[in-house]
C-alpha cells in the first residue's frame, strides 16, 4: 500500500469515527450492470436526508445497505463510528439502532394494537404515551390490527419501530398507496418524529412535495450514481441537468439567446421554473409572446407561451389570460 493510499484509509477511518453516519464507496452490481456505483456521503445527527431518483436508480438498495439489510459488493458503512455489517456478514441482518420502514410493511393479523406495541417496547409508560400521541395512534390502541385502514397500519408500524428507540430511521416510500388524508397525517407524524423525538431520518420518495419542505439535504441518484447533492432550494432552483430538473416538477429549458432577450446575463442553457417568469398584457418592457395553452391549477393558472420559437411555461394568478392572447413575457431571474 502506498503512502497516499494509507493516508486515505486513515482519513476515512477518522471520518467514520467522527460522523453519525458515513457511507464510503458503496458499489453493487446485478449481472454486469451497476445498481450502485461508488456511492459516498455523510449524514450528521439530527439531519433529514431525502433520496430522489427515477425507478431503478438504486435508492432502495442503497437504503437497505445502510440499514444492514443488503450486502454491498464493495465499500463500507459506519454508524456512530462502528461498521454496519451487511446481510451476509452477520447472523441476524440489520442494526439495533437503525430502523427501516418499507413501503411493503406488514402488521401481524388478529392482534390488539396495544399488544403489538408492547412487544420489545424499550420505553416507559410516559414515553410510550408521548410516542403514540406523536404517531396519532392513541385512539387506535384498543383496535384489532386487521381492522385498521392502510394509513392507520402505517402509523402503527412506524410507532412499533420507534418503541425500540432507534437513532436512525430509514423511510422507504412511506406514503405509497395512501390516500391524501392519510398521507398528510403521516407527513405530520414523520416531521414530528424528527422535531419532537430527535430521530435522524432518511427518506425515499418520488413526490416533490414530500422532499422539498422536509429535507435538510437532497441526494439525487441516476443509474446507481450520485448526480447532484444539495439543499432543497439548490436542487430545485439550480438543477445540474434536465434529469434533476424533471424530478422536481415542471421546468423550462431557456436558450442563451432567449435569456439574453430577457436581460439575463447567461451564456449557457438555463433550467428554470414556471414561477421564475411573469406574463402581462401591459408589461411593455418584456418580450412578445403568444399564449398556446392555459391550465387551471387551483391556486394559479399554468400557461404555455411561445416566444422566439421556444415554449415557456409560466404560473400566473391573472384569470383574464386566455389561449390565443398576445402577452409580454418577463422574468424574475434578474
Short mmCIF file of the C-alpha atoms (twelve columns), coordinates in Angstrom:
data_MODEL
# 
_entry.id   MODEL 
# 
loop_
_atom_site.group_PDB 
_atom_site.id 
_atom_site.type_symbol 
_atom_site.label_atom_id 
_atom_site.label_alt_id 
_atom_site.label_comp_id 
_atom_site.label_asym_id 
_atom_site.label_seq_id 
_atom_site.Cartn_x 
_atom_site.Cartn_y 
_atom_site.Cartn_z 
_atom_site.pdbx_PDB_model_num 
ATOM 1   C CA . UNK A 1   0.000   0.000   0.000   1 
ATOM 2   C CA . UNK A 2   1.349   3.415   -0.977  1 
ATOM 3   C CA . UNK A 3   1.620   6.311   1.463   1 
ATOM 4   C CA . UNK A 4   -1.239  8.085   -0.343  1 
ATOM 5   C CA . UNK A 5   -3.495  5.017   -0.039  1 
ATOM 6   C CA . UNK A 6   -2.552  4.613   3.630   1 
ATOM 7   C CA . UNK A 7   -3.308  8.282   4.337   1 
ATOM 8   C CA . UNK A 8   -6.671  7.904   2.569   1 
ATOM 9   C CA . UNK A 9   -7.571  4.864   4.708   1 
ATOM 10  C CA . UNK A 10  -6.594  6.676   7.920   1 
ATOM 11  C CA . UNK A 11  -8.644  9.739   6.911   1 
ATOM 12  C CA . UNK A 12  -11.658 7.555   6.114   1 
ATOM 13  C CA . UNK A 13  -11.391 5.788   9.470   1 
ATOM 14  C CA . UNK A 14  -11.211 9.114   11.323  1 
ATOM 15  C CA . UNK A 15  -14.191 10.455  9.338   1 
ATOM 16  C CA . UNK A 16  -16.177 7.314   10.183  1 
ATOM 17  C CA . UNK A 17  -15.465 7.798   13.881  1 
ATOM 18  C CA . UNK A 18  -16.431 11.477  13.807  1 
ATOM 19  C CA . UNK A 19  -19.632 11.250  11.783  1 
ATOM 20  C CA . UNK A 20  -23.040 9.947   12.775  1 
ATOM 21  C CA . UNK A 21  -23.423 8.036   9.501   1 
ATOM 22  C CA . UNK A 22  -20.671 7.625   6.917   1 
ATOM 23  C CA . UNK A 23  -21.138 5.756   3.645   1 
ATOM 24  C CA . UNK A 24  -17.860 5.043   1.844   1 
ATOM 25  C CA . UNK A 25  -17.515 3.962   -1.794  1 
ATOM 26  C CA . UNK A 26  -20.506 1.613   -1.827  1 
ATOM 27  C CA . UNK A 27  -20.899 -0.351  -5.058  1 
ATOM 28  C CA . UNK A 28  -23.169 -3.217  -6.018  1 
ATOM 29  C CA . UNK A 29  -23.738 -4.987  -9.326  1 
ATOM 30  C CA . UNK A 30  -26.508 -7.129  -10.718 1 
ATOM 31  C CA . UNK A 31  -25.142 -9.132  -13.601 1 
ATOM 32  C CA . UNK A 32  -22.851 -6.752  -15.429 1 
ATOM 33  C CA . UNK A 33  -24.725 -3.596  -14.502 1 
ATOM 34  C CA . UNK A 34  -24.146 -1.341  -11.516 1 
ATOM 35  C CA . UNK A 35  -27.069 -0.996  -9.116  1 
ATOM 36  C CA . UNK A 36  -24.846 1.352   -7.118  1 
ATOM 37  C CA . UNK A 37  -21.555 2.811   -8.310  1 
ATOM 38  C CA . UNK A 38  -19.072 4.253   -5.788  1 
ATOM 39  C CA . UNK A 39  -21.586 5.994   -3.506  1 
ATOM 40  C CA . UNK A 40  -20.172 8.110   -0.654  1 
ATOM 41  C CA . UNK A 41  -21.909 10.567  1.664   1 
ATOM 42  C CA . UNK A 42  -22.193 11.641  5.299   1 
ATOM 43  C CA . UNK A 43  -25.301 12.286  7.425   1 
ATOM 44  C CA . UNK A 44  -24.979 14.312  10.620  1 
ATOM 45  C CA . UNK A 45  -27.068 13.503  13.667  1 
ATOM 46  C CA . UNK A 46  -30.473 15.172  13.671  1 
ATOM 47  C CA . UNK A 47  -30.497 15.799  9.928   1 
ATOM 48  C CA . UNK A 48  -33.124 14.838  7.339   1 
ATOM 49  C CA . UNK A 49  -31.762 13.411  4.088   1 
ATOM 50  C CA . UNK A 50  -34.081 12.723  1.145   1 
ATOM 51  C CA . UNK A 51  -33.006 10.431  -1.691  1 
ATOM 52  C CA . UNK A 52  -34.550 11.118  -5.091  1 
ATOM 53  C CA . UNK A 53  -34.310 9.340   -8.409  1 
ATOM 54  C CA . UNK A 54  -36.295 7.516   -11.051 1 
ATOM 55  C CA . UNK A 55  -37.451 3.932   -10.523 1 
ATOM 56  C CA . UNK A 56  -34.448 1.614   -10.698 1 
ATOM 57  C CA . UNK A 57  -31.893 4.281   -9.791  1 
ATOM 58  C CA . UNK A 58  -30.711 2.336   -6.719  1 
ATOM 59  C CA . UNK A 59  -32.485 4.197   -3.908  1 
ATOM 60  C CA . UNK A 60  -33.942 1.201   -2.049  1 
ATOM 61  C CA . UNK A 61  -30.801 -0.900  -2.485  1 
ATOM 62  C CA . UNK A 62  -28.702 1.906   -1.005  1 
ATOM 63  C CA . UNK A 63  -31.029 2.389   1.947   1 
ATOM 64  C CA . UNK A 64  -31.086 -1.347  2.689   1 
ATOM 65  C CA . UNK A 65  -27.271 -1.445  2.640   1 
ATOM 66  C CA . UNK A 66  -27.194 1.484   5.080   1 
ATOM 67  C CA . UNK A 67  -29.506 -0.481  7.387   1 
ATOM 68  C CA . UNK A 68  -27.516 -3.710  7.138   1 
ATOM 69  C CA . UNK A 69  -30.342 -5.437  5.271   1 
ATOM 70  C CA . UNK A 70  -28.487 -5.859  1.967   1 
ATOM 71  C CA . UNK A 71  -24.921 -6.722  1.035   1 
ATOM 72  C CA . UNK A 72  -22.677 -4.350  -0.916  1 
ATOM 73  C CA . UNK A 73  -20.063 -5.758  -3.269  1 
ATOM 74  C CA . UNK A 74  -17.570 -3.188  -2.043  1 
ATOM 75  C CA . UNK A 75  -17.396 -0.206  0.286   1 
ATOM 76  C CA . UNK A 76  -18.312 0.300   3.935   1 
ATOM 77  C CA . UNK A 77  -20.973 1.890   6.116   1 
ATOM 78  C CA . UNK A 78  -20.122 3.319   9.543   1 
ATOM 79  C CA . UNK A 79  -22.759 4.249   12.113  1 
ATOM 80  C CA . UNK A 80  -21.562 6.172   15.179  1 
ATOM 81  C CA . UNK A 81  -18.013 5.128   14.356  1 
ATOM 82  C CA . UNK A 82  -18.739 1.398   14.073  1 
ATOM 83  C CA . UNK A 83  -19.096 -0.742  10.981  1 
ATOM 84  C CA . UNK A 84  -22.587 -1.667  9.823   1 
ATOM 85  C CA . UNK A 85  -22.239 -5.247  8.630   1 
ATOM 86  C CA . UNK A 86  -24.054 -6.400  5.524   1 
ATOM 87  C CA . UNK A 87  -26.686 -9.072  5.035   1 
ATOM 88  C CA . UNK A 88  -24.151 -11.892 4.600   1 
ATOM 89  C CA . UNK A 89  -21.755 -10.742 7.319   1 
ATOM 90  C CA . UNK A 90  -23.803 -11.416 10.455  1 
ATOM 91  C CA . UNK A 91  -26.304 -13.965 11.735  1 
ATOM 92  C CA . UNK A 92  -29.217 -11.537 12.151  1 
ATOM 93  C CA . UNK A 93  -29.467 -8.834  9.464   1 
ATOM 94  C CA . UNK A 94  -29.995 -5.238  10.444  1 
ATOM 95  C CA . UNK A 95  -28.702 -2.919  13.136  1 
ATOM 96  C CA . UNK A 96  -30.255 -2.444  16.566  1 
ATOM 97  C CA . UNK A 97  -30.129 1.354   16.345  1 
ATOM 98  C CA . UNK A 98  -31.302 1.652   12.739  1 
ATOM 99  C CA . UNK A 99  -34.994 1.116   11.887  1 
ATOM 100 C CA . UNK A 100 -36.246 0.507   8.360   1 
ATOM 101 C CA . UNK A 101 -39.865 1.158   7.353   1 
ATOM 102 C CA . UNK A 102 -40.553 -0.393  3.971   1 
ATOM 103 C CA . UNK A 103 -43.362 0.536   1.625   1 
ATOM 104 C CA . UNK A 104 -44.258 -3.170  1.868   1 
ATOM 105 C CA . UNK A 105 -44.771 -3.141  5.636   1 
ATOM 106 C CA . UNK A 106 -46.952 -5.790  7.264   1 
ATOM 107 C CA . UNK A 107 -48.663 -5.982  10.647  1 
ATOM 108 C CA . UNK A 108 -49.441 -9.352  12.232  1 
ATOM 109 C CA . UNK A 109 -53.173 -10.025 11.967  1 
ATOM 110 C CA . UNK A 110 -55.664 -10.580 14.780  1 
ATOM 111 C CA . UNK A 111 -53.661 -8.793  17.468  1 
ATOM 112 C CA . UNK A 112 -54.681 -5.804  19.501  1 
ATOM 113 C CA . UNK A 113 -52.638 -2.745  18.575  1 
ATOM 114 C CA . UNK A 114 -51.666 -2.428  22.244  1 
ATOM 115 C CA . UNK A 115 -50.251 -5.966  22.136  1 
ATOM 116 C CA . UNK A 116 -48.174 -5.251  19.061  1 
ATOM 117 C CA . UNK A 117 -46.786 -2.083  20.598  1 
ATOM 118 C CA . UNK A 118 -45.965 -3.708  23.936  1 
ATOM 119 C CA . UNK A 119 -43.638 -6.337  22.458  1 
ATOM 120 C CA . UNK A 120 -39.954 -5.278  22.727  1 
ATOM 121 C CA . UNK A 121 -41.005 -1.804  23.898  1 
ATOM 122 C CA . UNK A 122 -37.997 -0.061  25.449  1 
ATOM 123 C CA . UNK A 123 -39.957 2.981   26.599  1 
ATOM 124 C CA . UNK A 124 -41.528 3.969   29.888  1 
ATOM 125 C CA . UNK A 125 -45.304 4.299   30.030  1 
ATOM 126 C CA . UNK A 126 -44.973 8.084   29.860  1 
ATOM 127 C CA . UNK A 127 -42.618 7.978   26.881  1 
ATOM 128 C CA . UNK A 128 -44.861 5.422   25.154  1 
ATOM 129 C CA . UNK A 129 -47.849 7.682   25.590  1 
ATOM 130 C CA . UNK A 130 -45.927 10.587  24.052  1 
ATOM 131 C CA . UNK A 131 -44.850 8.398   21.130  1 
ATOM 132 C CA . UNK A 132 -48.407 7.224   20.467  1 
ATOM 133 C CA . UNK A 133 -49.512 10.845  20.522  1 
ATOM 134 C CA . UNK A 134 -46.782 11.856  18.065  1 
ATOM 135 C CA . UNK A 135 -47.787 8.992   15.749  1 
ATOM 136 C CA . UNK A 136 -51.505 9.847   16.078  1 
ATOM 137 C CA . UNK A 137 -52.414 6.316   17.209  1 
ATOM 138 C CA . UNK A 138 -53.553 6.814   20.820  1 
ATOM 139 C CA . UNK A 139 -57.154 6.206   19.791  1 
ATOM 140 C CA . UNK A 140 -56.164 3.010   17.939  1 
ATOM 141 C CA . UNK A 141 -54.543 1.042   20.774  1 
ATOM 142 C CA . UNK A 142 -57.722 -0.894  21.568  1 
ATOM 143 C CA . UNK A 143 -58.373 -1.851  17.927  1 
ATOM 144 C CA . UNK A 144 -57.599 -5.144  16.205  1 
ATOM 145 C CA . UNK A 145 -54.755 -4.852  13.693  1 
ATOM 146 C CA . UNK A 146 -56.753 -6.346  10.817  1 
ATOM 147 C CA . UNK A 147 -59.479 -3.689  11.172  1 
ATOM 148 C CA . UNK A 148 -57.124 -0.747  10.558  1 
ATOM 149 C CA . UNK A 149 -57.010 1.266   7.343   1 
ATOM 150 C CA . UNK A 150 -53.801 1.449   5.310   1 
ATOM 151 C CA . UNK A 151 -52.819 4.798   6.775   1 
ATOM 152 C CA . UNK A 152 -53.540 3.639   10.326  1 
ATOM 153 C CA . UNK A 153 -51.470 0.492   9.808   1 
ATOM 154 C CA . UNK A 154 -48.568 2.568   8.513   1 
ATOM 155 C CA . UNK A 155 -48.599 4.816   11.584  1 
ATOM 156 C CA . UNK A 156 -48.824 1.818   13.937  1 
ATOM 157 C CA . UNK A 157 -45.934 0.134   12.087  1 
ATOM 158 C CA . UNK A 158 -43.880 3.317   12.478  1 
ATOM 159 C CA . UNK A 159 -44.714 3.573   16.180  1 
ATOM 160 C CA . UNK A 160 -43.760 -0.080  16.622  1 
ATOM 161 C CA . UNK A 161 -40.310 0.601   15.182  1 
ATOM 162 C CA . UNK A 162 -39.879 3.670   17.378  1 
ATOM 163 C CA . UNK A 163 -40.692 1.772   20.596  1 
ATOM 164 C CA . UNK A 164 -37.305 0.123   20.116  1 
ATOM 165 C CA . UNK A 165 -35.682 3.590   20.318  1 
ATOM 166 C CA . UNK A 166 -33.685 3.676   17.076  1 
ATOM 167 C CA . UNK A 167 -31.327 6.577   16.429  1 
ATOM 168 C CA . UNK A 168 -31.676 6.447   12.642  1 
ATOM 169 C CA . UNK A 169 -34.967 5.918   10.810  1 
ATOM 170 C CA . UNK A 170 -34.935 4.795   7.169   1 
ATOM 171 C CA . UNK A 171 -38.203 5.541   5.352   1 
ATOM 172 C CA . UNK A 172 -38.632 3.786   2.014   1 
ATOM 173 C CA . UNK A 173 -41.590 5.312   0.138   1 
ATOM 174 C CA . UNK A 174 -43.690 5.606   3.336   1 
ATOM 175 C CA . UNK A 175 -46.518 7.452   1.563   1 
ATOM 176 C CA . UNK A 176 -47.089 4.899   -1.191  1 
ATOM 177 C CA . UNK A 177 -50.672 3.718   -1.642  1 
ATOM 178 C CA . UNK A 178 -52.068 6.194   0.903   1 
ATOM 179 C CA . UNK A 179 -54.980 8.479   0.147   1 
ATOM 180 C CA . UNK A 180 -54.373 12.218  0.518   1 
ATOM 181 C CA . UNK A 181 -55.873 12.482  4.026   1 
ATOM 182 C CA . UNK A 182 -53.743 9.683   5.482   1 
ATOM 183 C CA . UNK A 183 -50.690 10.861  3.562   1 
ATOM 184 C CA . UNK A 184 -50.933 14.329  5.086   1 
ATOM 185 C CA . UNK A 185 -51.348 12.799  8.555   1 
ATOM 186 C CA . UNK A 186 -48.273 10.623  8.090   1 
ATOM 187 C CA . UNK A 187 -46.236 13.571  6.808   1 
ATOM 188 C CA . UNK A 188 -47.049 15.460  10.018  1 
ATOM 189 C CA . UNK A 189 -46.065 12.381  12.032  1 
ATOM 190 C CA . UNK A 190 -42.716 11.982  10.278  1 
ATOM 191 C CA . UNK A 191 -41.972 15.683  10.764  1 
ATOM 192 C CA . UNK A 192 -42.687 15.363  14.495  1 
ATOM 193 C CA . UNK A 193 -40.564 12.215  14.774  1 
ATOM 194 C CA . UNK A 194 -37.573 14.334  13.813  1 
ATOM 195 C CA . UNK A 195 -38.513 17.535  15.617  1 
ATOM 196 C CA . UNK A 196 -40.031 16.207  18.866  1 
ATOM 197 C CA . UNK A 197 -38.307 12.839  19.224  1 
ATOM 198 C CA . UNK A 198 -34.948 13.854  17.749  1 
ATOM 199 C CA . UNK A 199 -34.631 10.865  15.409  1 
ATOM 200 C CA . UNK A 200 -32.339 11.289  12.404  1 
ATOM 201 C CA . UNK A 201 -34.192 10.324  9.216   1 
ATOM 202 C CA . UNK A 202 -33.519 9.292   5.621   1 
ATOM 203 C CA . UNK A 203 -36.451 9.316   3.199   1 
ATOM 204 C CA . UNK A 204 -37.047 7.894   -0.269  1 
ATOM 205 C CA . UNK A 205 -39.881 9.437   -2.266  1 
ATOM 206 C CA . UNK A 206 -40.911 10.203  -5.837  1 
ATOM 207 C CA . UNK A 207 -43.033 13.195  -4.807  1 
ATOM 208 C CA . UNK A 208 -41.509 16.676  -4.778  1 
ATOM 209 C CA . UNK A 209 -43.917 17.793  -2.051  1 
ATOM 210 C CA . UNK A 210 -42.624 15.030  0.233   1 
ATOM 211 C CA . UNK A 211 -38.986 16.103  -0.032  1 
ATOM 212 C CA . UNK A 212 -38.635 19.845  -0.582  1 
ATOM 213 C CA . UNK A 213 -40.373 21.075  2.624   1 
ATOM 214 C CA . UNK A 214 -38.976 18.251  4.770   1 
ATOM 215 C CA . UNK A 215 -35.327 17.646  3.914   1 
ATOM 216 C CA . UNK A 216 -32.189 19.464  5.044   1 
ATOM 217 C CA . UNK A 217 -30.396 17.876  2.108   1 
ATOM 218 C CA . UNK A 218 -31.421 16.015  -1.049  1 
ATOM 219 C CA . UNK A 219 -29.295 13.453  -2.868  1 
ATOM 220 C CA . UNK A 220 -30.259 12.587  -6.456  1 
ATOM 221 C CA . UNK A 221 -29.393 9.174   -7.913  1 
ATOM 222 C CA . UNK A 222 -29.390 8.100   -11.545 1 
ATOM 223 C CA . UNK A 223 -28.434 4.595   -12.666 1 
ATOM 224 C CA . UNK A 224 -26.719 3.943   -9.347  1 
ATOM 225 C CA . UNK A 225 -24.603 7.103   -9.245  1 
ATOM 226 C CA . UNK A 226 -24.968 10.385  -7.399  1 
ATOM 227 C CA . UNK A 227 -25.915 13.106  -9.888  1 
ATOM 228 C CA . UNK A 228 -26.337 16.043  -7.501  1 
ATOM 229 C CA . UNK A 229 -26.449 16.701  -3.769  1 
ATOM 230 C CA . UNK A 230 -27.527 19.920  -2.112  1 
ATOM 231 C CA . UNK A 231 -30.023 21.853  -0.054  1 
ATOM 232 C CA . UNK A 232 -33.629 21.658  -1.320  1 
ATOM 233 C CA . UNK A 233 -33.583 25.181  -2.788  1 
ATOM 234 C CA . UNK A 234 -30.355 24.401  -4.666  1 
ATOM 235 C CA . UNK A 235 -31.721 21.187  -6.141  1 
ATOM 236 C CA . UNK A 236 -34.975 22.888  -7.136  1 
ATOM 237 C CA . UNK A 237 -33.627 26.216  -8.420  1 
ATOM 238 C CA . UNK A 238 -30.201 25.126  -9.703  1 
ATOM 239 C CA . UNK A 239 -30.606 21.605  -11.116 1 
ATOM 240 C CA . UNK A 240 -27.456 20.270  -12.739 1 
ATOM 241 C CA . UNK A 241 -29.271 18.877  -15.766 1 
ATOM 242 C CA . UNK A 242 -32.702 18.123  -17.196 1 
ATOM 243 C CA . UNK A 243 -32.880 14.807  -15.283 1 
ATOM 244 C CA . UNK A 244 -32.633 16.555  -11.909 1 
ATOM 245 C CA . UNK A 245 -34.919 19.368  -13.056 1 
ATOM 246 C CA . UNK A 246 -37.600 16.918  -14.193 1 
ATOM 247 C CA . UNK A 247 -37.659 15.034  -10.900 1 
ATOM 248 C CA . UNK A 248 -38.782 18.158  -9.065  1 
ATOM 249 C CA . UNK A 249 -41.646 19.384  -11.170 1 
ATOM 250 C CA . UNK A 250 -42.409 21.399  -14.257 1 
ATOM 251 C CA . UNK A 251 -39.398 23.183  -15.713 1 
ATOM 252 C CA . UNK A 252 -38.332 25.251  -18.703 1 
ATOM 253 C CA . UNK A 253 -35.230 24.974  -20.845 1 
ATOM 254 C CA . UNK A 254 -34.220 28.516  -21.798 1 
ATOM 255 C CA . UNK A 255 -31.619 29.044  -24.501 1 
ATOM 256 C CA . UNK A 256 -28.832 31.619  -24.117 1 
ATOM 257 C CA . UNK A 257 -30.486 33.625  -26.912 1 
ATOM 258 C CA . UNK A 258 -33.824 33.903  -25.110 1 
ATOM 259 C CA . UNK A 259 -32.055 34.564  -21.811 1 
ATOM 260 C CA . UNK A 260 -30.261 37.491  -23.448 1 
ATOM 261 C CA . UNK A 261 -33.575 38.860  -24.768 1 
ATOM 262 C CA . UNK A 262 -34.897 38.754  -21.202 1 
ATOM 263 C CA . UNK A 263 -31.740 40.583  -19.996 1 
ATOM 264 C CA . UNK A 264 -30.485 37.521  -18.096 1 
ATOM 265 C CA . UNK A 265 -26.670 37.526  -18.411 1 
ATOM 266 C CA . UNK A 266 -26.120 33.817  -19.036 1 
ATOM 267 C CA . UNK A 267 -24.147 32.124  -21.815 1 
ATOM 268 C CA . UNK A 268 -25.489 28.651  -21.051 1 
ATOM 269 C CA . UNK A 269 -28.804 26.828  -21.230 1 
ATOM 270 C CA . UNK A 270 -30.930 27.564  -18.149 1 
ATOM 271 C CA . UNK A 271 -33.253 25.186  -16.323 1 
ATOM 272 C CA . UNK A 272 -35.961 27.360  -14.809 1 
ATOM 273 C CA . UNK A 273 -39.326 27.002  -13.085 1 
ATOM 274 C CA . UNK A 274 -42.711 28.410  -14.140 1 
ATOM 275 C CA . UNK A 275 -42.693 30.808  -11.184 1 
ATOM 276 C CA . UNK A 276 -39.455 32.381  -12.491 1 
ATOM 277 C CA . UNK A 277 -41.470 34.259  -15.151 1 
ATOM 278 C CA . UNK A 278 -44.316 36.755  -15.357 1 
ATOM 279 C CA . UNK A 279 -46.735 37.487  -18.188 1 
ATOM 280 C CA . UNK A 280 -48.923 40.501  -18.745 1 
ATOM 281 C CA . UNK A 281 -50.718 42.364  -21.497 1 
ATOM 282 C CA . UNK A 282 -49.184 45.566  -20.127 1 
ATOM 283 C CA . UNK A 283 -45.580 44.513  -19.465 1 
ATOM 284 C CA . UNK A 284 -44.178 46.547  -22.355 1 
ATOM 285 C CA . UNK A 285 -40.558 46.019  -21.286 1 
ATOM 286 C CA . UNK A 286 -40.997 42.251  -21.742 1 
ATOM 287 C CA . UNK A 287 -40.679 40.044  -24.808 1 
ATOM 288 C CA . UNK A 288 -43.716 39.488  -27.032 1 
ATOM 289 C CA . UNK A 289 -45.249 36.003  -26.676 1 
ATOM 290 C CA . UNK A 290 -48.332 34.049  -27.750 1 
ATOM 291 C CA . UNK A 291 -50.455 32.056  -25.276 1 
ATOM 292 C CA . UNK A 292 -50.942 28.485  -26.583 1 
ATOM 293 C CA . UNK A 293 -52.386 26.691  -23.551 1 
ATOM 294 C CA . UNK A 294 -53.992 27.564  -20.208 1 
ATOM 295 C CA . UNK A 295 -54.459 25.021  -17.391 1 
ATOM 296 C CA . UNK A 296 -56.388 25.694  -14.176 1 
ATOM 297 C CA . UNK A 297 -54.308 24.516  -11.197 1 
ATOM 298 C CA . UNK A 298 -56.487 25.774  -8.333  1 
ATOM 299 C CA . UNK A 299 -54.311 28.456  -6.765  1 
ATOM 300 C CA . UNK A 300 -52.989 29.625  -10.145 1 
ATOM 301 C CA . UNK A 301 -53.061 29.164  -13.906 1 
ATOM 302 C CA . UNK A 302 -50.290 27.288  -15.671 1 
ATOM 303 C CA . UNK A 303 -49.793 28.999  -19.014 1 
ATOM 304 C CA . UNK A 304 -47.711 27.931  -22.026 1 
ATOM 305 C CA . UNK A 305 -46.445 30.727  -24.243 1 
ATOM 306 C CA . UNK A 306 -44.364 30.619  -27.403 1 
ATOM 307 C CA . UNK A 307 -41.637 33.231  -27.522 1 
ATOM 308 C CA . UNK A 308 -38.925 33.419  -30.198 1 
ATOM 309 C CA . UNK A 309 -39.768 29.865  -31.234 1 
ATOM 310 C CA . UNK A 310 -39.404 28.471  -27.684 1 
ATOM 311 C CA . UNK A 311 -42.198 27.294  -25.394 1 
ATOM 312 C CA . UNK A 312 -42.092 28.633  -21.837 1 
ATOM 313 C CA . UNK A 313 -44.459 27.619  -19.045 1 
ATOM 314 C CA . UNK A 314 -45.469 30.397  -16.650 1 
ATOM 315 C CA . UNK A 315 -47.528 30.422  -13.445 1 
ATOM 316 C CA . UNK A 316 -49.904 33.357  -13.067 1 
ATOM 317 C CA . UNK A 317 -52.892 34.367  -10.969 1 
ATOM 318 C CA . UNK A 318 -54.261 36.584  -13.749 1 
ATOM 319 C CA . UNK A 319 -57.539 34.812  -14.578 1 
ATOM 320 C CA . UNK A 320 -58.015 37.006  -17.652 1 
ATOM 321 C CA . UNK A 321 -55.229 35.235  -19.545 1 
ATOM 322 C CA . UNK A 322 -56.655 33.037  -22.317 1 
ATOM 323 C CA . UNK A 323 -55.442 30.899  -25.191 1 
ATOM 324 C CA . UNK A 324 -54.607 32.909  -28.309 1 
ATOM 325 C CA . UNK A 325 -53.808 36.138  -26.461 1 
ATOM 326 C CA . UNK A 326 -50.665 38.138  -27.210 1 
ATOM 327 C CA . UNK A 327 -48.792 38.914  -23.989 1 
ATOM 328 C CA . UNK A 328 -45.425 40.094  -22.789 1 
ATOM 329 C CA . UNK A 329 -43.025 37.738  -21.034 1 
ATOM 330 C CA . UNK A 330 -40.748 38.965  -18.265 1 
ATOM 331 C CA . UNK A 331 -38.523 37.209  -15.775 1 
ATOM 332 C CA . UNK A 332 -37.733 37.273  -12.067 1 
ATOM 333 C CA . UNK A 333 -34.272 35.777  -12.653 1 
ATOM 334 C CA . UNK A 334 -32.556 39.162  -12.778 1 
# 
